[in-house]
Each structure stands twice: as structure tokens, then as C-alpha cells.
């Protein structure tokens, strides 16, 4: 699990599923982000 701090919030990436989760002040946003 990779953790990135970006201006929108905290961005988590799972290396196994390539699904990102963006945690903002409003809540969670699931992002299907394939990484090449």
C-alpha cells in the first residue's frame, strides 16, 4: 500500500489491485488507477 499526500487529500494505492482511494475532507473516493 502506497501513501501519497496530495493537495486534495491523502491518496492510497494498492499495488496488488491498482485501485486508488482518495481520502478528502468530504469523504472517500475510489479511483481505479492502473499503473504502468
C-alpha positions, -999 to +999 in steps of 0.1 A: +000+000+000+015+033-011+006+065+006+008+099-011-001+133+003-016+155-024-035+188-021-069+171-024-062+148+005-044+115+011-041+091-017-037+054-011-027+029-038-028-008-035-001-024-056-020-057-059-053-044-072-041-010-087-071+006-070-066+040-055-085+056-027-086+093-023-094+105+012-106+141+013-124+162+039-157+153+023-151+115+024-136+087+003-133+085-035-125+052-052-102+055-082-095+026-105-060+036-115-039+012-134-002+019-131+022+013-160 
